[in-house]
Amino acid sequence: MTDSRAQSKSPQSHEAQYDPPADLVEVARVAGAHGVRGWVKLQPFSADSTVLDSVRTWWVSAPQKALEQALRVSADRDAHRSGEMPLGPVVPHRVVWSKVHGSTWLACLKGLVDRDQAHALKGSSVWVSRKDFPEPDAGEYYWVDLVGCEVYSTDAGNQPADSGDQPGRSSISLEQDASIGSDSVDSSEPPVTLPSDQPSLRIGVVDQIEDNPAHPLLSVLRQKPGAGGQWVPDLNARGKPIHTLIPFVAAHVLSVDLERKRIMVDWPADF
């Protein structure tokens, strides 16, 4: 009878009943317990992670090292850290309250009533559904939405013009915001209008955003045409993918079209 009760409380059997959203985004890591009332301390992935304050349902996955050992993860590890779905089961937690605490966050999760329960979550990843993010202000972008965008440069050199490469117009000027690592774009400048015959050259795709102290940087994985019309990574002499870092500021980013997943920049195509 004791074994039966213990089995019914097994985390794996408990977690198996949940069907997490397909758009989860990792926003923080549980640093440990805080106090004796079951509060948890979080290390957010952004200094101003407003998502943690506005979203009331967090999805929590087991500590990464434990998952890698249990699932024997190897190649999938890099995919997880670049923003893919959790490696293992995740459990939804209702947030009673959350608040900034220095460079970290504190939170009270429903059902956690003592320090031991909170400490058991140490190392866990905190995920939030993208659809639950607060609606950004006009001209603002979450970093997660910029990842995967194709990047085109107006510095096309002798490349032929392609009218199909023009993203929709937008006016942008950045300042840091960021719920989960997002760039807040708030323009006080006039919209940039791109001529319909403006030549453009495809540089590659945004694969991550680097949080530089001065301003965010788009890390663009350079690509070139491959066999069968597919785009393939451009490699250096050592066979490593080449990346271009582009400041995400109005002086260089001319337009962002999230609907078409395209960003137009004024940046040397071969820089």
PASEBA-1860 file (N, C-alpha, C; in nm, 3 decimals):
! residues 271
1> MTDSRAQS> 0.083/-0.120/0.000/0.000/0.000/0.000/0.087/0.125/0.000 ~ 0.195/0.119/0.074/0.288/0.231/0.075/0.349/0.252/-0.062 ~ 0.386/0.141/-0.129/0.446/0.150/-0.261/0.348/0.212/-0.360 ~ 0.219/0.178/-0.345/0.117/0.230/-0.436/0.105/0.381/-0.424 ~ 0.106/0.432/-0.299/0.095/0.576/-0.277/0.219/0.647/-0.333 ~ 0.336/0.584/-0.311/0.459/0.647/-0.359/0.458/0.655/-0.511 ~ 0.406/0.551/-0.577/0.403/0.550/-0.722/0.309/0.656/-0.776 ~ 0.197/0.678/-0.707/0.100/0.777/-0.754/0.154/0.918/-0.746
9> KSPQSHEA> 0.259/0.939/-0.662/0.316/1.071/-0.648/0.444/1.089/-0.730 ~ 0.475/0.987/-0.808/0.596/0.995/-0.889/0.589/1.112/-0.985 ~ 0.694/1.195/-0.992/0.694/1.309/-1.082/0.670/1.270/-1.227 ~ 0.725/1.157/-1.269/0.709/1.118/-1.408/0.564/1.086/-1.440 ~ 0.495/1.013/-1.353/0.355/0.981/-1.380/0.269/1.104/-1.369 ~ 0.311/1.200/-1.284/0.235/1.323/-1.267/0.250/1.413/-1.390 ~ 0.374/1.421/-1.443/0.401/1.509/-1.554/0.345/1.457/-1.685 ~ 0.331/1.325/-1.696/0.291/1.265/-1.823/0.153/1.309/-1.868
17> QYDPPADL> 0.069/1.356/-1.777/-0.068/1.392/-1.813/-0.076/1.530/-1.877 ~ 0.031/1.608/-1.875/0.027/1.744/-1.928/0.066/1.748/-2.075 ~ -0.001/1.832/-2.148/0.027/1.852/-2.289/0.071/1.997/-2.308 ~ 0.201/2.025/-2.302/0.248/2.164/-2.309/0.225/2.225/-2.446 ~ 0.214/2.358/-2.452/0.200/2.427/-2.580/0.321/2.402/-2.668 ~ 0.303/2.415/-2.797/0.413/2.390/-2.890/0.501/2.513/-2.910 ~ 0.464/2.625/-2.846/0.539/2.750/-2.868/0.611/2.796/-2.742 ~ 0.655/2.703/-2.659/0.723/2.742/-2.535/0.857/2.809/-2.562
25> VEVARVAG> 0.886/2.911/-2.483/1.013/2.984/-2.492/1.077/2.984/-2.354 ~ 1.203/2.947/-2.346/1.273/2.944/-2.219/1.307/3.087/-2.176 ~ 1.263/3.124/-2.055/1.281/3.263/-2.011/1.368/3.277/-1.887 ~ 1.388/3.170/-1.811/1.466/3.181/-1.687/1.508/3.043/-1.638 ~ 1.595/3.045/-1.539/1.640/2.923/-1.474/1.619/2.940/-1.323 ~ 1.573/2.835/-1.256/1.552/2.841/-1.112/1.688/2.833/-1.043 ~ 1.722/2.939/-0.969/1.852/2.944/-0.901/1.850/2.873/-0.767 ~ 1.730/2.855/-0.710/1.720/2.788/-0.582/1.603/2.839/-0.501
33> AHGVRGWV> 1.600/2.803/-0.374/1.492/2.845/-0.284/1.527/2.980/-0.221 ~ 1.421/3.051/-0.178/1.442/3.178/-0.108/1.352/3.178/0.015 ~ 1.413/3.182/0.130/1.335/3.178/0.254/1.284/3.038/0.284 ~ 1.183/3.031/0.372/1.133/2.901/0.418/0.988/2.877/0.380 ~ 0.930/2.965/0.299/0.787/2.953/0.265/0.761/2.894/0.127 ~ 0.864/2.839/0.065/0.843/2.777/-0.066/0.865/2.870/-0.184 ~ 0.922/2.988/-0.158/0.948/3.080/-0.268/1.070/3.032/-0.347 ~ 1.072/3.066/-0.475/1.186/3.030/-0.560/1.255/3.156/-0.610
41> KLQPFSAD> 1.385/3.144/-0.630/1.463/3.254/-0.688/1.495/3.216/-0.832 ~ 1.476/3.311/-0.924/1.498/3.286/-1.065/1.611/3.372/-1.120 ~ 1.685/3.315/-1.213/1.784/3.392/-1.288/1.727/3.410/-1.428 ~ 1.675/3.530/-1.460/1.615/3.551/-1.592/1.722/3.561/-1.700 ~ 1.680/3.542/-1.824/1.772/3.554/-1.935/1.775/3.695/-1.992 ~ 1.710/3.787/-1.924/1.713/3.927/-1.963/1.706/4.011/-1.837 ~ 1.770/4.126/-1.839/1.772/4.212/-1.721/1.635/4.272/-1.692 ~ 1.551/4.282/-1.792/1.418/4.341/-1.773/1.314/4.245/-1.826
49> STVLDSVR> 1.303/4.129/-1.763/1.219/4.022/-1.812/1.073/4.042/-1.770 ~ 1.003/4.128/-1.840/0.865/4.162/-1.803/0.769/4.045/-1.820 ~ 0.805/3.946/-1.900/0.718/3.829/-1.917/0.696/3.759/-1.783 ~ 0.801/3.755/-1.699/0.789/3.690/-1.569/0.688/3.760/-1.480 ~ 0.664/3.886/-1.505/0.571/3.963/-1.423/0.428/3.954/-1.474 ~ 0.411/3.933/-1.602/0.277/3.939/-1.661/0.213/3.803/-1.687 ~ 0.291/3.700/-1.709/0.236/3.568/-1.739/0.216/3.490/-1.609 ~ 0.098/3.435/-1.589/0.066/3.368/-1.463/0.078/3.215/-1.468
57> TWWVSAPQ> 0.108/3.159/-1.584/0.133/3.015/-1.592/0.272/2.992/-1.649 ~ 0.358/2.932/-1.567/0.492/2.897/-1.611/0.501/2.745/-1.627 ~ 0.573/2.703/-1.729/0.599/2.561/-1.749/0.742/2.534/-1.704 ~ 0.759/2.436/-1.615/0.890/2.410/-1.555/0.938/2.271/-1.594 ~ 1.060/2.264/-1.646/1.119/2.135/-1.684/1.228/2.100/-1.585 ~ 1.263/1.974/-1.578/1.362/1.926/-1.482/1.498/1.988/-1.511 ~ 1.588/1.992/-1.412/1.722/2.047/-1.433/1.789/1.986/-1.554 ~ 1.860/2.066/-1.632/1.918/2.022/-1.757/2.012/1.903/-1.740
65> KALEQALR> 2.099/1.905/-1.639/2.195/1.796/-1.622/2.125/1.665/-1.594 ~ 2.016/1.672/-1.515/1.943/1.549/-1.485/1.878/1.494/-1.610 ~ 1.826/1.582/-1.694/1.763/1.538/-1.818/1.866/1.475/-1.912 ~ 1.981/1.538/-1.923/2.083/1.485/-2.013/2.129/1.347/-1.969 ~ 2.134/1.327/-1.839/2.177/1.197/-1.788/2.068/1.094/-1.810 ~ 1.943/1.133/-1.783/1.832/1.039/-1.797/1.803/1.006/-1.942 ~ 1.810/1.106/-2.029/1.775/1.087/-2.169/1.897/1.061/-2.257 ~ 2.016/1.070/-2.197/2.141/1.050/-2.270/2.147/1.143/-2.390
73> VSADRDAH> 2.121/1.269/-2.363/2.117/1.368/-2.469/2.258/1.406/-2.512 ~ 2.276/1.419/-2.642/2.405/1.465/-2.693/2.382/1.571/-2.799 ~ 2.345/1.529/-2.918/2.329/1.625/-3.027/2.213/1.721/-3.003 ~ 2.110/1.678/-2.932/1.994/1.763/-2.909/2.023/1.877/-2.812 ~ 2.133/1.870/-2.740/2.163/1.969/-2.637/2.172/2.110/-2.696 ~ 2.244/2.122/-2.807/2.260/2.254/-2.867/2.128/2.309/-2.917 ~ 2.041/2.222/-2.968/1.911/2.267/-3.016/1.829/2.323/-2.901 ~ 1.836/2.257/-2.787/1.762/2.304/-2.669/1.809/2.442/-2.627
81> RSGEMPLG> 1.938/2.459/-2.620/1.992/2.584/-2.569/1.969/2.698/-2.668 ~ 1.942/2.668/-2.794/1.919/2.774/-2.891/1.772/2.813/-2.898 ~ 1.690/2.756/-2.811/1.552/2.802/-2.805/1.449/2.700/-2.847 ~ 1.488/2.572/-2.862/1.392/2.471/-2.900/1.309/2.430/-2.779 ~ 1.217/2.335/-2.801/1.131/2.289/-2.694/1.212/2.216/-2.588 ~ 1.156/2.203/-2.465/1.228/2.131/-2.358/1.261/1.988/-2.398 ~ 1.372/1.939/-2.342/1.415/1.803/-2.373/1.323/1.699/-2.310 ~ 1.269/1.726/-2.193/1.188/1.629/-2.121/1.053/1.686/-2.082
89> PVVPHRVV> 0.981/1.614/-1.994/0.848/1.657/-1.950/0.852/1.793/-1.879 ~ 0.747/1.869/-1.896/0.734/1.997/-1.828/0.602/1.999/-1.751 ~ 0.601/2.072/-1.640/0.484/2.079/-1.554/0.438/2.224/-1.542 ~ 0.309/2.252/-1.560/0.262/2.390/-1.543/0.255/2.428/-1.396 ~ 0.294/2.551/-1.365/0.285/2.604/-1.229/0.211/2.736/-1.233 ~ 0.113/2.749/-1.145/0.039/2.874/-1.135/0.120/2.972/-1.050 ~ 0.142/3.092/-1.102/0.220/3.192/-1.031/0.128/3.276/-0.943 ~ 0.150/3.271/-0.812/0.072/3.351/-0.718/0.119/3.496/-0.725
97> WSKVHGST> 0.250/3.515/-0.720/0.309/3.647/-0.740/0.454/3.630/-0.783 ~ 0.507/3.735/-0.843/0.648/3.737/-0.882/0.696/3.881/-0.878 ~ 0.823/3.900/-0.846/0.876/4.036/-0.837/1.027/4.037/-0.856 ~ 1.077/4.153/-0.896/1.221/4.171/-0.915/1.290/4.173/-0.779 ~ 1.405/4.109/-0.773/1.484/4.106/-0.650/1.630/4.123/-0.689 ~ 1.675/4.251/-0.699/1.810/4.276/-0.746/1.823/4.236/-0.892 ~ 1.920/4.152/-0.922/1.939/4.104/-1.059/1.862/3.975/-1.084 ~ 1.789/3.928/-0.984/1.710/3.805/-0.997/1.561/3.836/-0.979
105> WLACLKGL> 1.481/3.730/-0.981/1.338/3.743/-0.954/1.300/3.645/-0.843 ~ 1.201/3.681/-0.764/1.143/3.591/-0.665/1.001/3.560/-0.707 ~ 0.957/3.439/-0.677/0.821/3.401/-0.714/0.764/3.303/-0.613 ~ 0.632/3.311/-0.597/0.558/3.216/-0.516/0.472/3.135/-0.611 ~ 0.497/3.005/-0.617/0.422/2.916/-0.705/0.321/2.837/-0.624 ~ 0.201/2.828/-0.674/0.094/2.757/-0.603/0.136/2.612/-0.577 ~ 0.120/2.568/-0.455/0.153/2.430/-0.420/0.287/2.413/-0.353 ~ 0.375/2.513/-0.366/0.505/2.506/-0.298/0.492/2.577/-0.164
113> VDRDQAHA> 0.506/2.501/-0.055/0.480/2.558/0.078/0.601/2.556/0.171 ~ 0.709/2.491/0.130/0.827/2.491/0.217/0.955/2.497/0.134 ~ 1.064/2.517/0.203/1.193/2.536/0.137/1.236/2.412/0.058 ~ 1.210/2.294/0.111/1.252/2.172/0.044/1.186/2.159/-0.094 ~ 1.056/2.192/-0.102/0.987/2.184/-0.230/1.046/2.284/-0.330 ~ 1.075/2.403/-0.283/1.133/2.504/-0.371/1.274/2.465/-0.415 ~ 1.352/2.412/-0.320/1.490/2.373/-0.351/1.494/2.260/-0.453 ~ 1.390/2.175/-0.454/1.386/2.062/-0.547/1.381/2.109/-0.692
121> LKGSSVWV> 1.341/2.234/-0.714/1.332/2.287/-0.851/1.463/2.354/-0.896 ~ 1.562/2.359/-0.809/1.688/2.426/-0.844/1.745/2.368/-0.974 ~ 1.781/2.457/-1.065/1.837/2.413/-1.192/1.733/2.391/-1.300 ~ 1.605/2.396/-1.262/1.498/2.375/-1.361/1.487/2.493/-1.455 ~ 1.438/2.467/-1.574/1.415/2.572/-1.673/1.271/2.620/-1.664 ~ 1.251/2.750/-1.679/1.117/2.808/-1.678/1.081/2.849/-1.820 ~ 0.966/2.802/-1.865/0.921/2.826/-2.002/0.786/2.897/-2.000 ~ 0.762/2.978/-2.102/0.636/3.049/-2.116/0.588/3.036/-2.260
129> SRKDFPEP> 0.458/3.021/-2.276/0.402/3.012/-2.411/0.416/3.147/-2.481 ~ 0.461/3.145/-2.604/0.478/3.269/-2.679/0.347/3.347/-2.691 ~ 0.236/3.277/-2.702/0.107/3.348/-2.717/0.066/3.422/-2.590 ~ 0.130/3.389/-2.478/0.098/3.457/-2.352/0.182/3.582/-2.328 ~ 0.278/3.606/-2.416/0.360/3.727/-2.400/0.272/3.850/-2.410 ~ 0.304/3.955/-2.335/0.231/4.081/-2.350/0.246/4.133/-2.492 ~ 0.140/4.194/-2.544/0.147/4.250/-2.678/0.249/4.365/-2.679 ~ 0.349/4.360/-2.766/0.448/4.468/-2.768/0.388/4.596/-2.823
137> DAGEYYWV> 0.446/4.707/-2.783/0.402/4.835/-2.837/0.437/4.843/-2.985 ~ 0.377/4.937/-3.053/0.404/4.956/-3.196/0.553/4.976/-3.217 ~ 0.610/4.899/-3.308/0.752/4.913/-3.337/0.843/4.838/-3.244 ~ 0.787/4.756/-3.152/0.869/4.676/-3.062/0.870/4.531/-3.107 ~ 0.981/4.464/-3.081/0.996/4.325/-3.124/1.055/4.240/-3.014 ~ 1.002/4.120/-2.998/1.064/4.023/-2.909/1.177/3.954/-2.985 ~ 1.286/3.932/-2.915/1.400/3.869/-2.979/1.363/3.733/-3.039 ~ 1.279/3.660/-2.972/1.243/3.527/-3.021/1.176/3.535/-3.158
145> DLVGCEVY> 1.111/3.647/-3.188/1.046/3.663/-3.318/1.145/3.701/-3.428 ~ 1.259/3.754/-3.388/1.360/3.793/-3.487/1.445/3.674/-3.530 ~ 1.460/3.577/-3.442/1.538/3.457/-3.476/1.468/3.382/-3.589 ~ 1.543/3.349/-3.692/1.487/3.278/-3.807/1.453/3.371/-3.923 ~ 1.458/3.502/-3.899/1.429/3.597/-4.007/1.543/3.597/-4.109 ~ 1.506/3.608/-4.236/1.606/3.625/-4.341/1.656/3.769/-4.338 ~ 1.783/3.788/-4.364/1.842/3.922/-4.361/1.892/3.958/-4.501 ~ 1.847/4.074/-4.549/1.887/4.125/-4.680/1.959/4.259/-4.662
153> STDAGNQP> 2.059/4.282/-4.744/2.134/4.406/-4.737/2.108/4.491/-4.862 ~ 2.100/4.623/-4.844/2.086/4.713/-4.957/2.220/4.731/-5.028 ~ 2.327/4.685/-4.964/2.459/4.689/-5.025/2.474/4.568/-5.115 ~ 2.403/4.572/-5.228/2.397/4.456/-5.315/2.511/4.449/-5.416 ~ 2.589/4.556/-5.423/2.701/4.554/-5.518/2.653/4.530/-5.659 ~ 2.710/4.428/-5.723/2.671/4.395/-5.860/2.564/4.288/-5.866 ~ 2.504/4.257/-5.750/2.400/4.155/-5.748/2.277/4.206/-5.821 ~ 2.203/4.120/-5.892/2.082/4.163/-5.960/1.974/4.198/-5.861
161> ADSGDQPG> 1.891/4.297/-5.895/1.781/4.337/-5.809/1.676/4.229/-5.807 ~ 1.610/4.215/-5.696/1.503/4.117/-5.682/1.389/4.183/-5.608 ~ 1.285/4.219/-5.678/1.174/4.291/-5.617/1.104/4.209/-5.513 ~ 1.123/4.077/-5.516/1.057/3.992/-5.417/1.127/3.992/-5.284 ~ 1.244/4.058/-5.275/1.322/4.057/-5.152/1.295/4.176/-5.063 ~ 1.195/4.258/-5.097/1.173/4.377/-5.018/1.074/4.354/-4.906 ~ 1.116/4.368/-4.780/1.024/4.354/-4.670/0.935/4.477/-4.658 ~ 0.829/4.465/-4.579/0.740/4.579/-4.557/0.813/4.688/-4.483
169> RSSISLEQ> 0.769/4.812/-4.500/0.838/4.924/-4.437/0.810/4.929/-4.288 ~ 0.901/4.988/-4.218/0.886/5.004/-4.074/0.984/5.111/-4.028 ~ 0.955/5.175/-3.920/1.050/5.271/-3.864/1.096/5.219/-3.730 ~ 1.226/5.217/-3.707/1.274/5.159/-3.583/1.390/5.235/-3.523 ~ 1.396/5.235/-3.397/1.511/5.284/-3.323/1.507/5.211/-3.191 ~ 1.618/5.148/-3.151/1.610/5.053/-3.041/1.638/5.107/-2.903 ~ 1.575/5.042/-2.808/1.617/5.053/-2.670/1.588/4.918/-2.609 ~ 1.658/4.884/-2.505/1.650/4.749/-2.451/1.523/4.726/-2.371
177> DASIGSDS> 1.454/4.617/-2.394/1.333/4.586/-2.319/1.348/4.446/-2.277 ~ 1.293/4.373/-2.249/1.295/4.244/-2.271/1.267/4.132/-2.190 ~ 1.154/4.109/-2.202/1.094/3.994/-2.150/1.164/3.885/-2.222 ~ 1.233/3.802/-2.165/1.301/3.688/-2.221/1.409/3.717/-2.319 ~ 1.455/3.824/-2.324/1.552/3.848/-2.426/1.474/3.895/-2.542 ~ 1.430/4.018/-2.536/1.361/4.073/-2.650/1.420/4.208/-2.675 ~ 1.411/4.253/-2.797/1.456/4.387/-2.827/1.335/4.474/-2.836 ~ 1.339/4.586/-2.768/1.230/4.680/-2.776/1.266/4.785/-2.878
185> VDSSEPPV> 1.180/4.804/-2.975/1.206/4.900/-3.079/1.103/5.010/-3.068 ~ 1.148/5.130/-3.042/1.057/5.242/-3.021/1.108/5.357/-3.104 ~ 1.041/5.386/-3.214/1.096/5.482/-3.308/1.050/5.624/-3.284 ~ 1.144/5.714/-3.294/1.111/5.855/-3.292/1.156/5.916/-3.425 ~ 1.198/5.830/-3.518/1.245/5.875/-3.647/1.139/5.848/-3.752 ~ 1.143/5.920/-3.866/1.045/5.896/-3.973/1.064/5.759/-4.033 ~ 0.957/5.698/-4.087/0.968/5.566/-4.147/1.067/5.565/-4.263 ~ 1.135/5.453/-4.279/1.226/5.437/-4.392/1.148/5.384/-4.510
193> TLPSDQPS> 1.153/5.451/-4.622/1.084/5.408/-4.742/1.186/5.353/-4.840 ~ 1.172/5.227/-4.876/1.265/5.167/-4.969/1.211/5.173/-5.111 ~ 1.288/5.224/-5.207/1.243/5.229/-5.345/1.208/5.090/-5.395 ~ 1.108/5.080/-5.480/1.063/4.950/-5.529/1.171/4.879/-5.610 ~ 1.267/4.958/-5.668/1.373/4.896/-5.747/1.504/4.885/-5.671 ~ 1.496/4.899/-5.537/1.617/4.892/-5.453/1.679/4.753/-5.460 ~ 1.803/4.741/-5.510/1.868/4.609/-5.515/1.890/4.556/-5.373 ~ 1.890/4.428/-5.360/1.915/4.370/-5.229/1.988/4.238/-5.244
201> LRIGVVDQ> 2.064/4.205/-5.142/2.140/4.081/-5.141/2.111/4.005/-5.014 ~ 2.078/3.880/-5.026/2.049/3.797/-4.909/2.179/3.762/-4.839 ~ 2.189/3.798/-4.711/2.309/3.767/-4.633/2.296/3.630/-4.567 ~ 2.181/3.605/-4.504/2.161/3.478/-4.434/2.040/3.488/-4.343 ~ 2.044/3.416/-4.231/1.933/3.416/-4.136/1.982/3.447/-3.995 ~ 1.897/3.511/-3.918/1.930/3.541/-3.778/1.922/3.411/-3.699 ~ 2.030/3.372/-3.635/2.025/3.249/-3.555/2.029/3.276/-3.405 ~ 2.064/3.400/-3.366/2.055/3.437/-3.226/2.073/3.587/-3.212
209> IEDNPAHP> 2.040/3.639/-3.093/2.060/3.779/-3.062/2.164/3.787/-2.950 ~ 2.264/3.870/-2.968/2.366/3.889/-2.865/2.337/4.017/-2.788 ~ 2.332/4.005/-2.656/2.297/4.118/-2.570/2.421/4.200/-2.538 ~ 2.461/4.284/-2.630/2.578/4.370/-2.612/2.542/4.487/-2.522 ~ 2.632/4.532/-2.434/2.601/4.644/-2.344/2.557/4.771/-2.416 ~ 2.617/4.798/-2.532/2.582/4.919/-2.607/2.448/4.907/-2.676 ~ 2.425/4.793/-2.740/2.300/4.768/-2.813/2.297/4.621/-2.853 ~ 2.178/4.566/-2.879/2.170/4.426/-2.922/2.236/4.407/-3.059
217> LLSVLRQK> 2.283/4.286/-3.082/2.345/4.252/-3.210/2.271/4.135/-3.274 ~ 2.239/4.147/-3.401/2.184/4.035/-3.476/2.301/3.946/-3.517 ~ 2.299/3.821/-3.476/2.400/3.726/-3.520/2.342/3.654/-3.641 ~ 2.395/3.687/-3.758/2.340/3.635/-3.884/2.428/3.522/-3.937 ~ 2.369/3.406/-3.951/2.440/3.292/-4.011/2.445/3.314/-4.161 ~ 2.563/3.337/-4.214/2.577/3.364/-4.357/2.544/3.238/-4.437 ~ 2.474/3.258/-4.548/2.435/3.145/-4.632/2.465/3.175/-4.779 ~ 2.472/3.068/-4.857/2.495/3.080/-5.001/2.409/2.975/-5.071
225> PGAGGQWV> 2.380/2.995/-5.200/2.298/2.897/-5.273/2.370/2.763/-5.280 ~ 2.293/2.657/-5.256/2.350/2.523/-5.264/2.280/2.441/-5.369 ~ 2.304/2.313/-5.368/2.243/2.222/-5.465/2.092/2.221/-5.448 ~ 2.022/2.213/-5.559/1.876/2.203/-5.554/1.808/2.332/-5.514 ~ 1.881/2.445/-5.521/1.820/2.573/-5.488/1.805/2.598/-5.339 ~ 1.867/2.515/-5.256/1.860/2.531/-5.111/1.972/2.622/-5.062 ~ 1.942/2.698/-4.956/2.045/2.782/-4.895/2.124/2.698/-4.795 ~ 2.255/2.709/-4.803/2.342/2.631/-4.714/2.437/2.727/-4.642
233> PDLNARGK> 2.486/2.690/-4.523/2.579/2.778/-4.450/2.705/2.807/-4.530 ~ 2.752/2.930/-4.521/2.878/2.969/-4.581/2.987/2.936/-4.480 ~ 3.088/2.860/-4.521/3.191/2.813/-4.428/3.324/2.882/-4.451 ~ 3.401/2.895/-4.342/3.535/2.952/-4.355/3.634/2.843/-4.394 ~ 3.762/2.877/-4.397/3.865/2.782/-4.440/3.873/2.660/-4.350 ~ 3.827/2.673/-4.225/3.831/2.561/-4.132/3.702/2.480/-4.132 ~ 3.612/2.517/-4.221/3.486/2.444/-4.229/3.383/2.485/-4.125 ~ 3.405/2.601/-4.061/3.312/2.651/-3.959/3.216/2.753/-4.020
241> PIHTLIPF> 3.089/2.754/-3.975/2.992/2.852/-4.026/3.038/2.995/-4.000 ~ 3.015/3.083/-4.094/3.052/3.223/-4.081/2.932/3.303/-4.033 ~ 2.954/3.388/-3.933/2.848/3.473/-3.879/2.884/3.620/-3.900 ~ 2.782/3.700/-3.923/2.797/3.844/-3.932/2.718/3.907/-3.818 ~ 2.781/3.999/-3.744/2.714/4.067/-3.634/2.670/4.205/-3.680 ~ 2.540/4.231/-3.672/2.483/4.358/-3.718/2.415/4.428/-3.601 ~ 2.458/4.550/-3.568/2.393/4.624/-3.459/2.244/4.644/-3.488 ~ 2.160/4.611/-3.393/2.016/4.626/-3.411/1.976/4.767/-3.370
249> VAAHVLSV> 2.016/4.862/-3.453/1.987/5.003/-3.430/1.935/5.062/-3.561 ~ 1.865/5.175/-3.550/1.799/5.234/-3.666/1.896/5.273/-3.776 ~ 2.020/5.304/-3.739/2.118/5.344/-3.840/2.149/5.232/-3.938 ~ 2.129/5.107/-3.895/2.163/4.993/-3.980/2.043/4.905/-4.015 ~ 1.943/4.900/-3.929/1.825/4.818/-3.957/1.719/4.907/-4.020 ~ 1.692/4.886/-4.148/1.599/4.972/-4.221/1.454/4.931/-4.201 ~ 1.429/4.802/-4.196/1.291/4.756/-4.181/1.286/4.614/-4.128 ~ 1.178/4.584/-4.057/1.154/4.451/-4.002/1.013/4.408/-4.042
257> DLERKRIM> 1.004/4.296/-4.111/0.873/4.244/-4.154/0.857/4.104/-4.092 ~ 0.792/4.099/-3.976/0.776/3.970/-3.907/0.683/3.876/-3.982 ~ 0.588/3.933/-4.055/0.494/3.849/-4.128/0.566/3.767/-4.234 ~ 0.660/3.830/-4.301/0.737/3.762/-4.405/0.870/3.710/-4.352 ~ 0.899/3.738/-4.223/1.024/3.695/-4.160/1.144/3.746/-4.237 ~ 1.144/3.879/-4.264/1.253/3.939/-4.338/1.297/4.070/-4.273 ~ 1.428/4.091/-4.271/1.485/4.212/-4.217/1.576/4.274/-4.323 ~ 1.554/4.404/-4.350/1.639/4.474/-4.446/1.738/4.560/-4.368
265> VDWPADF> 1.866/4.550/-4.403/1.969/4.625/-4.332/2.055/4.705/-4.428 ~ 2.113/4.810/-4.376/2.213/4.888/-4.448/2.346/4.849/-4.388 ~ 2.405/4.745/-4.442/2.527/4.686/-4.385/2.606/4.620/-4.498 ~ 2.737/4.633/-4.498/2.815/4.572/-4.605/2.785/4.422/-4.617 ~ 2.750/4.380/-4.737/2.711/4.241/-4.756/2.825/4.143/-4.733 ~ 2.947/4.190/-4.752/3.062/4.100/-4.736/3.143/4.131/-4.611 ~ 3.083/4.203/-4.515/3.155/4.242/-4.393/3.158/4.126/-4.294
END
